[in-house]
């Protein structure tokens, strides 16, 4: 069973930033190789990475895609960590009704990223 975010911040930091890149207001495929390398080096399985993406990163970062002029350079790491940890401690409706559960698994960028992580780990013998 995967640890809670608050109990695993050191490892989570290594994946929050690359996962959050998928919510930037730019061509996120340009960051795919870097994202794949960082995620492949993490201690998390593909299903754990997807869970972190859906349950922790998506709720905090998806709003950027709805902004007229959203963030395009990258989210501040402190801000991202603070928002994710606060979200993980909340018990409100946004935790229950997370549209990421319905959309993220079908995202072409996430599917390409997953395939890249699997391929890189296989090549490295992990």
C-alpha positions as a Python dict, from the first residue, in 0.01 Angstrom:
ca = {
    (1, 'X'): (0, 0, 0),
    (2, 'X'): (131, 343, -94),
    (3, 'X'): (212, 589, 184),
    (4, 'X'): (8, 906, 228),
    (5, 'X'): (153, 1214, 61),
    (6, 'X'): (232, 1381, 393),
    (7, 'X'): (429, 1073, 503),
    (8, 'X'): (628, 1051, 180),
    (9, 'X'): (701, 1412, 85),
    (10, 'X'): (1065, 1351, -10),
    (11, 'X'): (975, 1095, -277),
    (12, 'X'): (658, 1276, -381),
    (13, 'X'): (846, 1597, -460),
    (14, 'X'): (1036, 1411, -732),
    (15, 'X'): (713, 1328, -916),
    (16, 'X'): (482, 1620, -838),
    (17, 'X'): (677, 1863, -1056),
    (18, 'X'): (698, 1645, -1369),
    (19, 'X'): (333, 1540, -1333),
    (20, 'X'): (226, 1903, -1289),
    (21, 'X'): (395, 1990, -1620),
    (22, 'X'): (104, 1823, -1798),
    (23, 'X'): (-119, 2107, -1679),
    (24, 'X'): (86, 2395, -1818),
    (25, 'X'): (-58, 2632, -2076),
    (26, 'X'): (186, 2526, -2348),
    (27, 'X'): (275, 2227, -2563),
    (28, 'X'): (338, 1982, -2280),
    (29, 'X'): (471, 1715, -2516),
    (30, 'X'): (792, 1922, -2527),
    (31, 'X'): (857, 1819, -2165),
    (32, 'X'): (769, 1452, -2216),
    (33, 'X'): (1123, 1309, -2231),
    (34, 'X'): (1227, 1491, -1916),
    (35, 'X'): (904, 1389, -1743),
    (36, 'X'): (955, 1024, -1843),
    (37, 'X'): (1312, 1023, -1710),
    (38, 'X'): (1209, 1171, -1375),
    (39, 'X'): (910, 942, -1332),
    (40, 'X'): (1101, 631, -1436),
    (41, 'X'): (1363, 709, -1171),
    (42, 'X'): (1098, 734, -899),
    (43, 'X'): (1017, 449, -660),
    (44, 'X'): (654, 440, -773),
    (45, 'X'): (481, 187, -996),
    (46, 'X'): (280, 308, -1295),
    (47, 'X'): (-45, 259, -1105),
    (48, 'X'): (94, 456, -808),
    (49, 'X'): (208, 736, -1040),
    (50, 'X'): (-137, 748, -1195),
    (51, 'X'): (-295, 762, -850),
    (52, 'X'): (-64, 1048, -748),
    (53, 'X'): (-150, 1228, -1071),
    (54, 'X'): (-525, 1186, -1024),
    (55, 'X'): (-561, 1228, -649),
    (56, 'X'): (-288, 1482, -571),
    (57, 'X'): (-171, 1676, -877),
    (58, 'X'): (-486, 1695, -1092),
    (59, 'X'): (-710, 1865, -831),
    (60, 'X'): (-448, 2133, -766),
    (61, 'X'): (-332, 2198, -1122),
    (62, 'X'): (-630, 2138, -1351),
    (63, 'X'): (-760, 2490, -1296),
    (64, 'X'): (-458, 2622, -1485),
    (65, 'X'): (-600, 2471, -1804),
    (66, 'X'): (-918, 2674, -1755),
    (67, 'X'): (-740, 3009, -1722),
    (68, 'X'): (-724, 3244, -2018),
    (69, 'X'): (-355, 3305, -1955),
    (70, 'X'): (-247, 3017, -1735),
    (71, 'X'): (95, 2928, -1604),
    (72, 'X'): (321, 2811, -1884),
    (73, 'X'): (673, 2811, -1735),
    (74, 'X'): (613, 2571, -1447),
    (75, 'X'): (449, 2573, -1108),
    (76, 'X'): (645, 2698, -810),
    (77, 'X'): (761, 2387, -619),
    (78, 'X'): (676, 2530, -275),
    (79, 'X'): (332, 2640, -391),
    (80, 'X'): (269, 2301, -550),
    (81, 'X'): (373, 2108, -239),
    (82, 'X'): (170, 2330, -8),
    (83, 'X'): (-144, 2308, -223),
    (84, 'X'): (-116, 1931, -268),
    (85, 'X'): (-64, 1863, 102),
    (86, 'X'): (-352, 2091, 194),
    (87, 'X'): (-575, 1922, -63),
    (88, 'X'): (-481, 1575, 67),
    (89, 'X'): (-587, 1678, 418),
    (90, 'X'): (-924, 1813, 304),
    (91, 'X'): (-1240, 1610, 320),
    (92, 'X'): (-1468, 1820, 106),
    (93, 'X'): (-1671, 1748, -205),
    (94, 'X'): (-1375, 1812, -433),
    (95, 'X'): (-1206, 1503, -289),
    (96, 'X'): (-1515, 1292, -364),
    (97, 'X'): (-1598, 1430, -708),
    (98, 'X'): (-1259, 1425, -880),
    (99, 'X'): (-1313, 1438, -1257),
    (100, 'X'): (-951, 1334, -1299),
    (101, 'X'): (-1062, 978, -1229),
    (102, 'X'): (-1267, 991, -1548),
    (103, 'X'): (-1036, 1196, -1769),
    (104, 'X'): (-672, 1133, -1680),
    (105, 'X'): (-660, 764, -1783),
    (106, 'X'): (-772, 867, -2133),
    (107, 'X'): (-536, 1162, -2170),
    (108, 'X'): (-312, 1111, -2471),
    (109, 'X'): (-24, 1286, -2292),
    (110, 'X'): (-55, 1066, -1985),
    (111, 'X'): (-78, 751, -2199),
    (112, 'X'): (236, 852, -2391),
    (113, 'X'): (414, 929, -2065),
    (114, 'X'): (317, 593, -1913),
    (115, 'X'): (438, 407, -2219),
    (116, 'X'): (766, 597, -2204),
    (117, 'X'): (817, 519, -1835),
    (118, 'X'): (745, 149, -1893),
    (119, 'X'): (984, 137, -2189),
    (120, 'X'): (1263, 319, -2005),
    (121, 'X'): (1231, 97, -1698),
    (122, 'X'): (1228, -213, -1917),
    (123, 'X'): (1541, -94, -2097),
    (124, 'X'): (1711, -29, -1762),
    (125, 'X'): (1606, -369, -1636),
    (126, 'X'): (1368, -241, -1367),
}
